[in-house]
Amino acid sequence: MAPTLTDVAKRANVALSTASRAFSDPQRLGPATLRKVLEAAQELGYEAPPPRPVETPPDTATVAVVVPDIANPVFGTFVKAAQTRGWHRRQTIVLADTDFDPDHEREVIAQLSGRSAGLVVCSPRLDAEDVLALCGDTPVVLVNRETTTADCVLADATDGLRQTIEYLAALGHHHIAYVQGSQHSWSNSHRVDQARDQAAQAGLELEVMGWQSETVAGGTAAAAGVIASGASAVIAHNDLVALGVIAGARQLGVRVPDDLSVVGIDDMPLAETAHPSLTSIAVPMDRAGSLSLELLAQSIAGERREPRTLRLPTQLVVRGSTGPAAGRAERPGSVTKEHA
């Protein structure tokens, strides 16, 4: 993984804002401090993003929306809602897809922040502080990445996962697997923490599997591990991963939901038409898209100064991929296991 500006700041023992100025506004730093930051960057192999164009001011009617994968229907829903809100405000939406690549994301944000009136960065792979340092003075709203120093819109999985754990427990499931998404995802860590807490409160065993790509292929790859764990139910990081688990289980002769219950997260349109139809935790990404543009417009207009964090609730939607436990596991008490 490429070193970040945060790594440089830590190595040089300076604030992140100081490290940022070393590359964006070096004349504001003393010679000793500047030298220390540049030496730390050289030691780590950090490459600063290209300088922002300054010849013309940004178009105040243009805002940028950055997503990790436009092919994922969930992000498509988010972008569609953001574009609708932008249209009503007579704004032009510039869309960028980073393909889950932190380095690509860094370059895109650095370029767009100098050309747009503001940015919405959805599910970034970079840390929040890195994103804010790249944006500089350009207004930004973070979606599914939490910080106290910028506007944030967060899909809070607490309610949805509580409902899911209670539902699976009522069906007799005592041993549940959880298939993770990316290690760079705030949503992944948030969902894992909530699943742990809810399983512990219900006295169930939760087995956390390793990180996977947030795709059907990632879920298919995880299926064998889920089955080998002996879990009678599995919660997947998102619907695409859940559909991959179902496909992988089918290839191994395991029936869903007779032998294994599967729950996804997102409730994308394909969930209802899958076979079996997918039980999923609905995440209001359309609402997130609309609210993020609204917050950004207020920030661009200077209507607010204090950052806001909006948490959107989630809700379990029960369909055909879950059913009563088939007696695959004894009730062991509350345990959490980790798989590398």
URTACOR-V491022 format. One record per residue. N is the residue number from 1. RES is the residue in one letter. PSI is psi in radians with two decimals (* if undefined). OMEGA is omega in whole degrees, 0 to 359 (999 if undefined). Layout:
n=N res=RES psi=PSI omega=OMEGA
n=N res=RES psi=PSI omega=OMEGA
This chain:
n=1 res=M psi=2.33 omega=182
n=2 res=A psi=2.50 omega=178
n=3 res=P psi=2.59 omega=181
n=4 res=T psi=2.99 omega=177
n=5 res=L psi=-0.55 omega=176
n=6 res=T psi=-0.71 omega=177
n=7 res=D psi=-0.72 omega=179
n=8 res=V psi=-0.78 omega=180
n=9 res=A psi=-0.72 omega=179
n=10 res=K psi=-0.74 omega=181
n=11 res=R psi=-0.68 omega=181
n=12 res=A psi=-0.12 omega=180
n=13 res=N psi=0.82 omega=177
n=14 res=V psi=2.93 omega=176
n=15 res=A psi=2.69 omega=179
n=16 res=L psi=-0.67 omega=179
n=17 res=S psi=-0.61 omega=178
n=18 res=T psi=-0.76 omega=178
n=19 res=A psi=-0.66 omega=179
n=20 res=S psi=-0.72 omega=181
n=21 res=R psi=-0.48 omega=180
n=22 res=A psi=-0.46 omega=182
n=23 res=F psi=-0.48 omega=183
n=24 res=S psi=-0.48 omega=184
n=25 res=D psi=1.07 omega=189
n=26 res=P psi=-0.44 omega=182
n=27 res=Q psi=-0.25 omega=179
n=28 res=R psi=-0.09 omega=180
n=29 res=L psi=2.62 omega=174
n=30 res=G psi=2.73 omega=183
n=31 res=P psi=-0.73 omega=182
n=32 res=A psi=-0.76 omega=180
n=33 res=T psi=-0.75 omega=179
n=34 res=L psi=-0.77 omega=180
n=35 res=R psi=-0.71 omega=181
n=36 res=K psi=-0.74 omega=180
n=37 res=V psi=-0.78 omega=181
n=38 res=L psi=-0.63 omega=178
n=39 res=E psi=-0.71 omega=178
n=40 res=A psi=-0.71 omega=179
n=41 res=A psi=-0.72 omega=180
n=42 res=Q psi=-0.72 omega=180
n=43 res=E psi=-0.65 omega=182
n=44 res=L psi=-0.25 omega=184
n=45 res=G psi=0.48 omega=180
n=46 res=Y psi=2.34 omega=177
n=47 res=E psi=2.09 omega=181
n=48 res=A psi=2.55 omega=177
n=49 res=P psi=2.72 omega=180
n=50 res=P psi=2.58 omega=181
n=51 res=P psi=2.60 omega=179
n=52 res=R psi=2.52 omega=175
n=53 res=P psi=2.39 omega=182
n=54 res=V psi=0.08 omega=184
n=55 res=E psi=-0.68 omega=181
n=56 res=T psi=2.56 omega=178
n=57 res=P psi=2.73 omega=179
n=58 res=P psi=2.63 omega=177
n=59 res=D psi=2.06 omega=184
n=60 res=T psi=-0.22 omega=178
n=61 res=A psi=0.05 omega=182
n=62 res=T psi=2.21 omega=175
n=63 res=V psi=2.68 omega=183
n=64 res=A psi=2.47 omega=175
n=65 res=V psi=2.15 omega=183
n=66 res=V psi=2.18 omega=179
n=67 res=V psi=2.75 omega=182
n=68 res=P psi=-0.38 omega=183
n=69 res=D psi=1.70 omega=182
n=70 res=I psi=-0.31 omega=179
n=71 res=A psi=-0.36 omega=177
n=72 res=N psi=2.13 omega=183
n=73 res=P psi=-0.47 omega=180
n=74 res=V psi=-0.77 omega=179
n=75 res=F psi=-0.52 omega=174
n=76 res=G psi=-0.73 omega=176
n=77 res=T psi=-0.73 omega=179
n=78 res=F psi=-0.85 omega=182
n=79 res=V psi=-0.73 omega=180
n=80 res=K psi=-0.76 omega=179
n=81 res=A psi=-0.68 omega=179
n=82 res=A psi=-0.74 omega=179
n=83 res=Q psi=-0.67 omega=179
n=84 res=T psi=-0.80 omega=179
n=85 res=R psi=-0.72 omega=178
n=86 res=G psi=-0.66 omega=179
n=87 res=W psi=-0.75 omega=180
n=88 res=H psi=-0.43 omega=178
n=89 res=R psi=0.15 omega=180
n=90 res=R psi=0.69 omega=178
n=91 res=Q psi=2.58 omega=174
n=92 res=T psi=2.26 omega=181
n=93 res=I psi=2.11 omega=173
n=94 res=V psi=2.19 omega=185
n=95 res=L psi=2.38 omega=176
n=96 res=A psi=2.36 omega=179
n=97 res=D psi=2.17 omega=185
n=98 res=T psi=-0.05 omega=176
n=99 res=D psi=0.65 omega=177
n=100 res=F psi=0.34 omega=185
n=101 res=D psi=1.97 omega=181
n=102 res=P psi=-0.65 omega=180
n=103 res=D psi=-0.75 omega=177
n=104 res=H psi=-0.72 omega=179
n=105 res=E psi=-0.73 omega=180
n=106 res=R psi=-0.79 omega=180
n=107 res=E psi=-0.74 omega=182
n=108 res=V psi=-0.80 omega=182
n=109 res=I psi=-0.73 omega=180
n=110 res=A psi=-0.70 omega=181
n=111 res=Q psi=-0.80 omega=185
n=112 res=L psi=-0.49 omega=182
n=113 res=S psi=-0.43 omega=178
n=114 res=G psi=-0.14 omega=185
n=115 res=R psi=-0.08 omega=185
n=116 res=S psi=2.75 omega=177
n=117 res=A psi=-0.42 omega=179
n=118 res=G psi=2.90 omega=181
n=119 res=L psi=2.52 omega=165
n=120 res=V psi=2.10 omega=181
n=121 res=V psi=1.96 omega=186
n=122 res=C psi=2.22 omega=177
n=123 res=S psi=0.96 omega=182
n=124 res=P psi=2.61 omega=174
n=125 res=R psi=-0.41 omega=178
n=126 res=L psi=2.75 omega=172
n=127 res=D psi=2.68 omega=180
n=128 res=A psi=-0.71 omega=182
n=129 res=E psi=-0.63 omega=177
n=130 res=D psi=-0.74 omega=179
n=131 res=V psi=-0.79 omega=182
n=132 res=L psi=-0.66 omega=178
n=133 res=A psi=-0.67 omega=179
n=134 res=L psi=-0.58 omega=181
n=135 res=C psi=-0.44 omega=181
n=136 res=G psi=-2.16 omega=181
n=137 res=D psi=-0.03 omega=180
n=138 res=T psi=2.24 omega=179
n=139 res=P psi=2.48 omega=182
n=140 res=V psi=2.53 omega=172
n=141 res=V psi=2.26 omega=178
n=142 res=L psi=2.34 omega=177
n=143 res=V psi=2.17 omega=182
n=144 res=N psi=0.79 omega=168
n=145 res=R psi=2.11 omega=192
n=146 res=E psi=2.39 omega=173
n=147 res=T psi=2.78 omega=179
n=148 res=T psi=-0.03 omega=187
n=149 res=T psi=0.16 omega=177
n=150 res=A psi=2.81 omega=175
n=151 res=D psi=2.38 omega=181
n=152 res=C psi=2.49 omega=171
n=153 res=V psi=2.09 omega=187
n=154 res=L psi=2.31 omega=171
n=155 res=A psi=1.87 omega=186
n=156 res=D psi=1.95 omega=184
n=157 res=A psi=0.01 omega=187
n=158 res=T psi=-0.97 omega=183
n=159 res=D psi=-0.79 omega=182
n=160 res=G psi=-0.74 omega=180
n=161 res=L psi=-0.60 omega=175
n=162 res=R psi=-0.81 omega=179
n=163 res=Q psi=-0.68 omega=181
n=164 res=T psi=-0.82 omega=180
n=165 res=I psi=-0.76 omega=179
n=166 res=E psi=-0.72 omega=180
n=167 res=Y psi=-0.82 omega=180
n=168 res=L psi=-0.66 omega=178
n=169 res=A psi=-0.71 omega=179
n=170 res=A psi=-0.46 omega=177
n=171 res=L psi=-0.02 omega=177
n=172 res=G psi=0.19 omega=179
n=173 res=H psi=2.19 omega=181
n=174 res=H psi=-0.28 omega=182
n=175 res=H psi=1.98 omega=185
n=176 res=I psi=2.38 omega=174
n=177 res=A psi=2.68 omega=175
n=178 res=Y psi=2.09 omega=179
n=179 res=V psi=2.08 omega=183
n=180 res=Q psi=2.86 omega=170
n=181 res=G psi=-2.40 omega=183
n=182 res=S psi=2.54 omega=176
n=183 res=Q psi=-0.29 omega=180
n=184 res=H psi=0.06 omega=186
n=185 res=S psi=2.20 omega=173
n=186 res=W psi=-0.72 omega=180
n=187 res=S psi=-0.69 omega=180
n=188 res=N psi=-0.90 omega=182
n=189 res=S psi=-0.68 omega=179
n=190 res=H psi=-0.79 omega=182
n=191 res=R psi=-0.68 omega=178
n=192 res=V psi=-0.78 omega=179
n=193 res=D psi=-0.77 omega=180
n=194 res=Q psi=-0.69 omega=178
n=195 res=A psi=-0.73 omega=177
n=196 res=R psi=-0.86 omega=183
n=197 res=D psi=-0.80 omega=183
n=198 res=Q psi=-0.67 omega=179
n=199 res=A psi=-0.71 omega=179
n=200 res=A psi=-0.75 omega=180
n=201 res=Q psi=-0.56 omega=181
n=202 res=A psi=-0.10 omega=181
n=203 res=G psi=0.52 omega=180
n=204 res=L psi=2.75 omega=175
n=205 res=E psi=2.19 omega=177
n=206 res=L psi=2.13 omega=180
n=207 res=E psi=1.92 omega=183
n=208 res=V psi=2.02 omega=181
n=209 res=M psi=3.10 omega=184
n=210 res=G psi=2.98 omega=178
n=211 res=W psi=2.53 omega=178
n=212 res=Q psi=2.76 omega=170
n=213 res=S psi=2.55 omega=188
n=214 res=E psi=0.97 omega=187
n=215 res=T psi=2.99 omega=175
n=216 res=V psi=-0.72 omega=179
n=217 res=A psi=-0.68 omega=178
n=218 res=G psi=-0.72 omega=179
n=219 res=G psi=-0.69 omega=178
n=220 res=T psi=-0.72 omega=179
n=221 res=A psi=-0.53 omega=183
n=222 res=A psi=-0.28 omega=189
n=223 res=A psi=-0.76 omega=182
n=224 res=A psi=-0.71 omega=178
n=225 res=G psi=-0.67 omega=178
n=226 res=V psi=-0.82 omega=181
n=227 res=I psi=-0.73 omega=180
n=228 res=A psi=-0.46 omega=181
n=229 res=S psi=-0.36 omega=183
n=230 res=G psi=0.06 omega=179
n=231 res=A psi=2.51 omega=177
n=232 res=S psi=-0.13 omega=178
n=233 res=A psi=2.68 omega=180
n=234 res=V psi=2.42 omega=171
n=235 res=I psi=2.24 omega=182
n=236 res=A psi=2.68 omega=183
n=237 res=H psi=-0.68 omega=176
n=238 res=N psi=3.12 omega=183
n=239 res=D psi=-0.65 omega=179
n=240 res=L psi=-0.77 omega=177
n=241 res=V psi=-0.73 omega=180
n=242 res=A psi=-0.75 omega=178
n=243 res=L psi=-0.61 omega=175
n=244 res=G psi=-0.69 omega=177
n=245 res=V psi=-0.75 omega=179
n=246 res=I psi=-0.77 omega=180
n=247 res=A psi=-0.76 omega=179
n=248 res=G psi=-0.68 omega=178
n=249 res=A psi=-0.72 omega=179
n=250 res=R psi=-0.72 omega=179
n=251 res=Q psi=-0.49 omega=181
n=252 res=L psi=0.15 omega=176
n=253 res=G psi=0.28 omega=179
n=254 res=V psi=2.26 omega=184
n=255 res=R psi=2.42 omega=176
n=256 res=V psi=2.14 omega=8
n=257 res=P psi=0.12 omega=186
n=258 res=D psi=-0.81 omega=181
n=259 res=D psi=-0.48 omega=185
n=260 res=L psi=2.18 omega=173
n=261 res=S psi=2.44 omega=184
n=262 res=V psi=2.29 omega=178
n=263 res=V psi=2.28 omega=175
n=264 res=G psi=-3.12 omega=176
n=265 res=I psi=2.24 omega=176
n=266 res=D psi=-0.69 omega=185
n=267 res=D psi=0.93 omega=177
n=268 res=M psi=2.84 omega=184
n=269 res=P psi=-0.59 omega=181
n=270 res=L psi=-0.34 omega=183
n=271 res=A psi=-0.70 omega=183
n=272 res=E psi=-0.47 omega=184
n=273 res=T psi=-0.08 omega=179
n=274 res=A psi=2.89 omega=178
n=275 res=H psi=1.95 omega=355
n=276 res=P psi=2.80 omega=177
n=277 res=S psi=2.52 omega=192
n=278 res=L psi=2.13 omega=168
n=279 res=T psi=2.30 omega=187
n=280 res=S psi=2.73 omega=175
n=281 res=I psi=2.02 omega=183
n=282 res=A psi=2.23 omega=179
n=283 res=V psi=2.14 omega=187
n=284 res=P psi=1.22 omega=182
n=285 res=M psi=-0.43 omega=174
n=286 res=D psi=-0.73 omega=177
n=287 res=R psi=-0.69 omega=178
n=288 res=A psi=-0.70 omega=179
n=289 res=G psi=-0.75 omega=180
n=290 res=S psi=-0.81 omega=182
n=291 res=L psi=-0.64 omega=181
n=292 res=S psi=-0.67 omega=177
n=293 res=L psi=-0.60 omega=179
n=294 res=E psi=-0.80 omega=178
n=295 res=L psi=-0.72 omega=181
n=296 res=L psi=-0.72 omega=180
n=297 res=A psi=-0.71 omega=178
n=298 res=Q psi=-0.70 omega=180
n=299 res=S psi=-0.74 omega=179
n=300 res=I psi=-0.68 omega=182
n=301 res=A psi=-0.08 omega=180
n=302 res=G psi=0.44 omega=183
n=303 res=E psi=-0.35 omega=181
n=304 res=R psi=2.71 omega=176
n=305 res=R psi=-0.59 omega=182
n=306 res=E psi=2.25 omega=178
n=307 res=P psi=2.58 omega=178
n=308 res=R psi=2.57 omega=174
n=309 res=T psi=2.08 omega=179
n=310 res=L psi=2.18 omega=180
n=311 res=R psi=2.15 omega=183
n=312 res=L psi=2.26 omega=183
n=313 res=P psi=2.82 omega=179
n=314 res=T psi=2.81 omega=187
n=315 res=Q psi=2.31 omega=177
n=316 res=L psi=2.35 omega=175
n=317 res=V psi=1.99 omega=186
n=318 res=V psi=2.28 omega=176
n=319 res=R psi=-2.66 omega=192
n=320 res=G psi=-0.12 omega=184
n=321 res=S psi=0.05 omega=177
n=322 res=T psi=2.55 omega=179
n=323 res=G psi=-3.09 omega=181
n=324 res=P psi=2.57 omega=178
n=325 res=A psi=2.55 omega=183
n=326 res=A psi=0.40 omega=179
n=327 res=G psi=0.55 omega=182
n=328 res=R psi=-0.29 omega=185
n=329 res=A psi=2.56 omega=173
n=330 res=E psi=2.71 omega=178
n=331 res=R psi=1.94 omega=187
n=332 res=P psi=-0.11 omega=188
n=333 res=G psi=3.12 omega=186
n=334 res=S psi=1.99 omega=181
n=335 res=V psi=2.52 omega=172
n=336 res=T psi=2.21 omega=178
n=337 res=K psi=2.69 omega=178
n=338 res=E psi=2.38 omega=173
n=339 res=H psi=2.29 omega=177
n=340 res=A psi=* omega=999
